[in-house]
């Protein structure tokens, strides 16, 4: 009965893939924002104030 279930399976798959693409797009946009605003470097500069050991 694969042919009978195929439209339902395709619809469910498309919804799942669409949801994943939305999540990935949001994550990539947020990553680009963080990099553009140099947030990792600002966090590193903030943390360096409190680190004495250079290992």
Backbone torsions as a table, in degrees:
resi	resn	phi	psi	omega
1	UNK	NA	27.6	-179.3
2	UNK	-63.2	-41.1	-178.5
3	UNK	-65.7	-29.6	179.4
4	UNK	-72.9	-36.4	-178.0
5	UNK	-88.6	-10.7	-174.2
6	UNK	-58.1	-47.1	179.1
7	UNK	-60.4	-40.4	179.0
8	UNK	-66.1	-42.7	179.3
9	UNK	-64.3	-40.2	178.6
10	UNK	-65.1	-41.6	179.3
11	UNK	-63.3	-45.7	178.7
12	UNK	-63.2	-39.6	178.7
13	UNK	-64.8	-41.6	179.8
14	UNK	-65.2	-39.0	177.6
15	UNK	-63.9	-43.4	179.8
16	UNK	-64.2	-46.0	179.5
17	UNK	-64.2	-41.1	177.5
18	UNK	-60.6	-42.4	178.5
19	UNK	-63.6	-42.7	179.1
20	UNK	-63.5	-41.3	179.5
21	UNK	-64.8	-37.3	176.9
22	UNK	-63.7	-44.9	179.3
23	UNK	-63.0	-44.9	179.7
24	UNK	-64.1	-41.9	178.8
25	UNK	-62.8	-42.1	178.0
26	UNK	-64.4	-44.0	180.0
27	UNK	-63.5	-40.9	179.9
28	UNK	-67.8	-39.0	177.0
29	UNK	-63.8	-42.6	179.3
30	UNK	-65.4	-40.2	177.4
31	UNK	-62.1	-43.9	178.5
32	UNK	-62.0	-40.6	178.0
33	UNK	-61.7	-47.0	-179.6
34	UNK	-60.5	-41.0	-180.0
35	UNK	-69.1	-43.3	180.0
36	UNK	-61.9	-35.9	-179.9
37	UNK	-87.4	0.9	179.1
38	UNK	55.5	39.9	-179.5
39	UNK	-62.4	-43.7	179.0
40	UNK	-58.8	-39.6	179.6
41	UNK	-68.4	-35.7	178.0
42	UNK	-67.0	-39.7	177.4
43	UNK	-65.2	-43.1	178.4
44	UNK	-61.9	-43.7	179.1
45	UNK	-63.1	-39.3	178.3
46	UNK	-65.0	-42.7	-177.8
47	UNK	-70.6	-31.7	-179.1
48	UNK	-62.2	-25.0	178.1
49	UNK	-62.2	-29.5	-173.0
50	UNK	-106.5	3.0	-180.0
51	UNK	-106.2	120.3	179.6
52	UNK	-99.7	-33.2	-174.5
53	UNK	-82.9	129.1	179.2
54	UNK	-91.8	-0.5	-176.2
55	UNK	59.3	NA	NA
